[in-house]
Amino acid sequence: MRKSYKYRLYPNQQQKALIDKTLETCRWLYNYFLAERREKYEKEQKRVSYTYQQNSLPSLKETNPNLQGTYSQVLQDVAQRVKKAFRGFFLRLRNKTGKAGYPRFKSFGRYDSFTYSQNNNSYKLEQGKLRLSSISKVKIKLHRELEGEVKTCSIIVKNSKYYACFSSEVEPKLLPKTNKKVGIDLGLTSFLATSDKELKEAPKTYRKAEKRLAKAGRKVSRRVKKSKRRKKAVILLAKQHEKVSNQRKDLAHKLAKELVEKYDGIAYEKLAIKNMVKNKYLAKSINDAEVNAKNTSQICSECDKQKEQKLQLSQRKFTCSFCPYSDNRDINAARNILKRAEWVGSTLQGAVSMEAV
């Protein structure tokens, strides 16, 4: 199976300039290939293939000095990205799933990564540094061991920070069986509730950072458009949002690891989060911890009967109208989710997760 490893890079000023130049070269090439496909279809109703564009790279290099200084695999990956963009566009057209979304041209700063697609000495880890073709050795922080056979290496720039992301082929590790299964429900006051009556507190990272984000946002709005000060303010705001995002991801990854190691079967409910965040009163909390669904919070997990009066969102305790059962609203929902997953006939073998529908 494929596994990704992401590490922080610390390039010097010269290396930063080379990485940024490579990104700008890739952006130009992406837009060139995109324009070529569009013009060919508009004028001749013909499609340009990936193979044709890949084979045109040697002739393009003769007229563009920047392409000559960029590693060939990196340029080939640009053609691959254009191919994937059009493949996705035609797939959405065929399936009629929402807006088709014709591939867009990349404006300055919107092309933030490039990829070495094969490990043939175009990149190599050497004594705490990552050697990259056409760029030289860049300092890298290997905070965890890189396992398996590395297939690709992507260099990513985000909020003025530099990263290396390796895609590696590793042997899957089977966890020992625990013969336990659990239902989980994501709520508002608690981040997660399990059918085993465990409550994980919601960190509310966005609400805690709200003042800092608002202050950074005001700085951006006060700056003159296209000025250097505005660009700096935008970067600072993006870094604040990135910090909140990283805090959420850290919690989610730790909880996921804990659940997978503890249970053989995990039942959860599929939620339409995109629709939920449109609610202006709930959006901030939903981004921190999803709202539990009506059909699981209104039914008693003990007697399977629905409440006579609808349980409001502000009511966090479930008390059944037909039997003595009473418990935390989210725990009741988690118990229902587990029962529903079993009801649809899902088998729990190994580390399996099920969607309750």
matplotlib code that plots the C-alpha trace (Angstrom):
import matplotlib.pyplot as plt

x = [0.0, 1.0, 2.0, 3.0, 5.7, 5.9, 9.0, 10.0, 12.7, 15.1, 16.6, 19.0, 18.2, 19.8, 17.9, 14.6, 15.2, 15.8, 12.7, 10.5, 11.9, 11.0, 7.5, 7.1, 8.5, 6.0, 3.2, 4.1, 4.3, 0.9, -0.8, 0.9, -0.3, -3.8, -4.0, -2.7, -5.5, -8.1, -7.1, -6.7, -10.3, -11.8, -10.1, -10.1, -12.4, -9.4, -8.0, -4.3, -3.0, -0.6, 1.9, 1.9, 2.6, 5.2, 7.0, 6.9, 9.1, 12.5, 11.5, 10.0, 13.3, 15.1, 13.0, 12.7, 15.9, 14.0, 12.8, 16.4, 17.4, 14.4, 14.7, 12.9, 10.7, 9.4, 8.3, 6.7, 4.7, 3.2, 1.9, 0.5, -1.3, -2.9, -4.0, -5.6, -7.4, -9.0, -9.8, -11.6, -13.5, -14.8, -15.7, -17.8, -19.4, -20.3, -21.6, -23.4, -22.2, -22.6, -20.5, -18.1, -15.4, -13.3, -9.6, -8.3, -5.1, -2.8, -2.3, 1.0, 1.5, -1.2, 1.2, 2.7, 4.4, 6.4, 7.2, 10.1, 8.1, 10.8, 13.5, 16.4, 18.9, 16.9, 16.5, 18.3, 18.6, 22.2, 23.2, 20.3, 20.0, 17.8, 19.7, 17.5, 18.4, 18.9, 18.6, 21.4, 21.4, 18.6, 18.5, 15.6, 14.2, 13.5, 11.3, 10.3, 11.8, 11.0, 9.8, 9.3, 10.3, 10.0, 8.2, 7.9, 9.1, 7.1, 8.4, 5.6, 5.6, 2.9, 2.8, 6.4, 7.3, 9.0, 8.2, 9.2, 6.5, 7.5, 5.1, 6.3, 5.2, 5.0, 3.8, 0.5, 0.8, -2.0, -3.0, -3.8, -7.5, -9.3, -12.7, -14.3, -16.6, -17.8, -20.1, -18.9, -20.8, -19.3, -21.0, -20.9, -20.1, -18.0, -15.8, -16.5, -18.8, -18.5, -21.1, -18.8, -19.8, -16.5, -16.6, -13.7, -13.8, -14.1, -10.9, -12.8, -9.6, -11.3, -13.2, -10.0, -8.1, -11.0, -9.6, -6.1, -7.7, -9.9, -7.0, -4.9, -7.9, -8.3, -4.6, -5.1, -8.2, -6.3, -3.4, -3.2, -3.9, -0.9, 1.5, 4.3, 2.8, -0.5, 1.4, 3.1, -0.3, -1.9, 0.9, 0.5, -3.2, -2.7, -0.2, -2.8, -5.4, -2.8, -2.1, -5.8, -5.9, -2.9, -4.4, -7.5, -5.6, -3.3, -6.4, -8.1, -5.1, -4.4, -8.0, -8.2, -5.0, -6.4, -9.7, -8.1, -5.8, -8.6, -11.4, -11.8, -14.9, -15.8, -19.3, -19.9, -22.5, -22.1, -22.8, -23.3, -20.8, -20.8, -24.5, -24.2, -21.5, -23.9, -25.8, -24.2, -24.9, -23.3, -20.5, -17.6, -18.5, -19.2, -15.7, -14.3, -16.7, -19.5, -23.1, -24.9, -27.7, -31.4, -32.3, -29.8, -30.2, -34.0, -34.3, -33.8, -30.8, -32.4, -36.0, -35.6, -38.6, -38.5, -39.2, -42.7, -41.2, -38.3, -35.0, -33.7, -30.0, -29.5, -30.7, -27.6, -29.3, -31.5, -34.4, -36.6, -40.4, -41.1, -38.5, -36.2, -33.2, -31.4, -27.9, -25.8, -27.3, -24.1, -23.6, -27.2, -26.5, -23.3, -25.1, -27.7, -25.0, -23.4, -26.8, -27.6, -24.4, -25.1, -28.6, -27.6, -25.6, -22.1, -19.5, -16.7, -13.5, -10.1, -9.9, -13.1, -15.1, -18.7, -21.0, -24.4, -26.9]
y = [0.0, 3.6, 5.8, 9.5, 11.0, 14.8, 16.6, 20.2, 21.6, 24.5, 25.8, 28.7, 31.8, 30.5, 27.3, 29.1, 31.1, 27.9, 26.2, 29.3, 29.6, 25.9, 26.5, 29.5, 27.5, 24.7, 27.3, 28.7, 25.2, 24.2, 27.3, 26.7, 23.1, 24.2, 26.9, 24.4, 21.9, 24.6, 26.3, 22.9, 22.0, 25.4, 25.7, 22.0, 20.1, 17.9, 16.8, 17.0, 13.9, 13.7, 11.8, 14.6, 17.2, 15.1, 14.6, 18.3, 19.1, 18.8, 21.4, 23.7, 23.6, 25.0, 28.2, 28.6, 28.8, 28.3, 24.8, 23.9, 24.4, 22.3, 18.6, 16.6, 14.5, 17.6, 18.9, 15.6, 15.7, 19.1, 17.4, 14.6, 17.2, 18.8, 15.4, 14.6, 18.0, 17.3, 13.7, 15.0, 17.6, 15.1, 12.6, 15.3, 16.2, 12.5, 11.8, 15.2, 15.6, 19.3, 21.9, 20.3, 22.9, 23.5, 23.5, 26.9, 28.8, 29.1, 32.7, 33.8, 31.9, 29.4, 26.6, 25.4, 22.1, 20.1, 16.3, 14.0, 11.1, 8.4, 7.6, 7.3, 9.4, 12.6, 12.9, 11.2, 11.5, 12.1, 12.7, 14.9, 16.6, 16.0, 16.2, 17.4, 17.5, 21.1, 22.5, 20.9, 19.6, 21.0, 20.6, 18.4, 17.6, 13.8, 13.7, 10.1, 7.2, 6.9, 3.4, 1.3, 1.8, 5.5, 6.1, 9.9, 13.0, 16.3, 19.7, 21.8, 25.5, 26.6, 29.9, 30.6, 27.2, 24.4, 20.7, 17.4, 14.8, 11.2, 8.6, 5.2, 1.6, -0.2, -3.6, -3.2, -4.0, -6.0, -5.0, -7.8, -8.5, -7.2, -8.7, -5.3, -3.1, 0.5, 3.1, 6.7, 10.0, 13.4, 16.2, 19.8, 19.9, 16.8, 16.1, 12.4, 10.0, 6.2, 3.5, 2.5, 5.8, 7.6, 11.3, 13.1, 16.8, 19.2, 21.4, 24.3, 25.4, 27.9, 29.7, 29.9, 31.4, 33.7, 36.9, 36.3, 35.5, 38.6, 40.8, 39.3, 39.7, 43.4, 44.0, 42.5, 44.7, 47.8, 47.2, 48.6, 46.0, 44.5, 46.2, 44.4, 45.0, 43.4, 40.4, 40.0, 40.4, 37.8, 35.3, 36.0, 35.4, 32.2, 31.0, 31.5, 29.5, 26.8, 26.5, 25.9, 23.4, 21.5, 21.4, 19.8, 17.3, 16.4, 15.6, 13.7, 11.5, 10.7, 9.7, 7.7, 5.8, 5.1, 3.8, 1.6, 0.0, -0.5, -1.9, -4.4, -2.7, 1.0, 2.1, 5.8, 7.9, 9.6, 13.3, 16.1, 18.5, 20.9, 21.6, 21.9, 24.6, 26.9, 27.4, 30.6, 29.7, 26.3, 26.7, 27.4, 24.4, 22.1, 22.7, 21.8, 18.8, 17.7, 17.8, 14.6, 13.5, 13.8, 10.1, 8.8, 11.4, 11.2, 7.4, 5.5, 3.1, 0.9, 0.4, 1.7, 4.0, 7.7, 10.5, 11.9, 15.5, 16.4, 16.8, 20.3, 20.9, 22.7, 19.6, 17.5, 14.8, 12.1, 10.8, 8.2, 8.7, 5.0, 3.4, 4.4, 4.9, 8.2, 9.2, 11.8, 12.7, 11.8, 8.5, 7.5, 8.4, 6.4, 3.4, 3.8, 4.0, 0.8, -1.0, 0.3, -0.9, -4.4, -4.2, -3.7, -7.0, -5.7, -8.2, -7.0, -8.8, -7.2, -3.4, -2.6, 0.7, 0.8, 3.6, 3.6, 4.8]
z = [0.0, -0.5, 2.4, 2.5, 4.6, 4.9, 6.2, 6.7, 4.5, 5.4, 2.2, 2.1, 0.1, -3.1, -2.8, -2.1, -5.3, -7.3, -5.9, -6.5, -10.0, -10.7, -9.5, -11.7, -14.7, -14.0, -13.7, -17.1, -18.7, -17.1, -18.6, -22.0, -22.2, -21.0, -23.7, -26.3, -25.6, -25.5, -28.8, -30.6, -29.6, -30.4, -33.9, -35.0, -32.5, -31.8, -28.4, -27.5, -25.8, -22.9, -25.1, -27.7, -25.0, -23.3, -26.6, -27.3, -24.3, -26.1, -28.7, -26.1, -24.1, -27.2, -27.1, -23.3, -21.2, -17.9, -19.1, -19.8, -16.2, -14.9, -14.4, -17.1, -14.7, -13.1, -16.5, -17.5, -14.2, -15.3, -18.5, -16.3, -14.1, -17.1, -18.3, -14.9, -14.8, -18.2, -17.2, -14.1, -16.2, -18.8, -16.0, -14.3, -17.6, -18.3, -14.8, -14.5, -10.9, -10.1, -12.0, -14.5, -13.7, -16.8, -15.9, -15.0, -15.7, -12.7, -11.6, -9.9, -6.6, -7.3, -8.4, -5.1, -5.8, -8.2, -8.3, -9.1, -10.4, -10.3, -7.9, -10.3, -8.3, -9.1, -5.4, -2.5, 1.3, 2.4, 6.0, 7.0, 3.6, 0.6, -2.7, -5.5, -9.2, -10.5, -6.9, -4.8, -1.2, 1.0, 4.8, 5.9, 9.3, 9.4, 12.5, 11.8, 9.9, 6.2, 5.5, 2.4, -1.2, -2.1, -5.5, -5.8, -4.1, -4.2, -3.1, -1.6, -0.7, 1.7, 3.6, 2.9, 4.4, 2.4, 2.6, 1.0, 0.6, -0.2, -1.5, -0.4, -1.1, 2.3, 3.5, 5.4, 9.1, 10.6, 14.1, 16.6, 16.9, 20.0, 19.2, 20.0, 18.0, 18.6, 17.3, 17.2, 17.0, 16.4, 18.3, 19.3, 23.1, 22.9, 19.9, 19.8, 21.8, 21.6, 22.3, 25.2, 26.9, 26.3, 25.7, 24.0, 24.6, 21.6, 21.4, 19.7, 18.1, 15.7, 18.5, 20.6, 17.7, 16.5, 18.0, 16.4, 13.1, 13.2, 14.0, 11.2, 8.8, 9.7, 8.9, 5.4, 4.7, 5.8, 3.5, -0.1, -2.7, -4.5, -2.0, -0.2, 3.2, 2.1, 0.8, 4.2, 6.0, 3.8, 4.6, 8.4, 8.1, 6.2, 8.8, 11.5, 9.6, 9.0, 12.7, 13.5, 10.7, 12.0, 15.5, 14.1, 12.1, 15.0, 17.2, 14.5, 13.7, 17.3, 17.9, 14.7, 15.8, 19.2, 17.8, 15.2, 17.8, 20.3, 18.1, 15.2, 13.9, 13.8, 12.8, 12.0, 10.3, 7.0, 7.4, 4.8, 6.4, 3.4, 3.9, 7.7, 7.6, 5.7, 9.0, 10.3, 13.9, 13.8, 11.1, 13.6, 15.8, 12.9, 11.6, 15.0, 15.6, 13.3, 14.2, 15.1, 12.7, 13.6, 12.9, 15.5, 18.3, 18.3, 18.7, 22.0, 21.7, 24.4, 23.1, 19.5, 19.8, 18.7, 21.1, 21.2, 21.3, 19.1, 21.0, 20.3, 19.5, 22.8, 24.8, 25.4, 27.5, 26.0, 28.1, 26.6, 26.6, 26.7, 28.9, 31.8, 29.6, 30.0, 28.8, 27.1, 23.7, 21.8, 23.5, 22.7, 19.0, 19.0, 20.4, 17.6, 15.0, 16.2, 16.2, 12.7, 11.3, 12.6, 11.4, 7.7, 8.0, 8.0, 9.3, 11.5, 10.6, 11.1, 11.3, 9.3, 9.4, 8.3, 7.2, 8.8, 6.2]

ax = plt.figure().add_subplot(projection="3d")
ax.plot(x, y, z, "-o")
ax.set_aspect("equal")
plt.show()
